Each structure stands twice: as C-alpha cells, then as structure tokens.
Amino acid sequence: MQHAISYEKKKVIQALRYHFVQRAEVRILIVLVNVFAIVAAVLFYTRKIRPEPFLLGSFIWIMLMATFWYFLPNSIYKRAATFKDEFMIYFNDFGVRLENERGEMLWEWKKFSRYFESPHFFHLYFDSKSFFLVPKEGMTEDFRHELRAMLRKNIGE
C-alpha cells in the first residue's frame, strides 16, 4: 500500500493539539488548573477570599490553554522541516517506508509503540514524545480501512 504525503499547516497544527491533549500529564494539569479556577471562583463569589486568587487561577488557565492550543503547536510546526516536504509512504507486512527526493527511511513495525487516529491524520508513535503523522487526505475509504487493519495487526491499539 502506498500513499503520497504532503502537509497542510492548519491540519498539522490541529493534529499537534490532539497530540498534546492525549498526554496524561497535560490532562492532569488541565484538570488541576480547572479545579483550582472553579474553587477560587466559588470562594470569591461567597466572599471567602479576595479577588487575587480568582484572578491568578483565571490567568493560569488562560496561559495554559494558550500554550497547548497555540504556542506549542505553532513552534513545533515552524521547527520541523518534515511538514514542508512531500513524501511517498509505503505500508507492507515488514513495516513502513518513507521516501522523497533526498532519501528514504524504513521502520519495522516493532519500532512503533502505539498509534491513534485523529480527524485528519494517523499518529504513529515511536515513543511517548516522538511520532509521525500520516495524512488521511487523498486516501480512499477502502485504503483507510485497510490501513486501520494493518495498524491494528502490527502495532495494536
């Protein structure tokens, strides 16, 4: 199975957001900041605390959301030359081969630790922080179905 890959900035930024939200430490941090902000709001409303803790909680929440929703995805997109290239990717029983005019790379299936699917991409993870995005754009529904089956068979869910 082969597929031509090129990246669209808006879709890549969205996929990077999915990556950050999938991380357990980010989820825990978001929950803790939200709980702090809600408790501070309730205590402020009942006049148990001054407005500073409430404002601090609101500020932390806004900065956290801006960081994971805007700053981190955009900085990663700007630094990664991968998103500006075009590739051909091949899936077979042995692994995944990626090639362009500058060269090629082959990864055996055992190199991947997990995968997940977002609206526009398949995220293939090598470890918890390094991954490769395979765009769904240009794939037929049959190709996607076969790819899902191959990923489930070789990487697992």
Secondary structure, DSSP 8 states (H G I E B T S, - for coil): -EEEE---HHHHHHHHHHHHHHSHHHHHHHHHHHHHHHHHHHHHHTTSS-HHHHHHHHHHHHHHHHIIIIIHHHHHHHH-GGGGS-EEEEE-SSEEEEEETTEEEEEEGGG--EEEE-SSEEEEESSSS-EEEEE-TT--HHHHHHHHHHHHHHT--
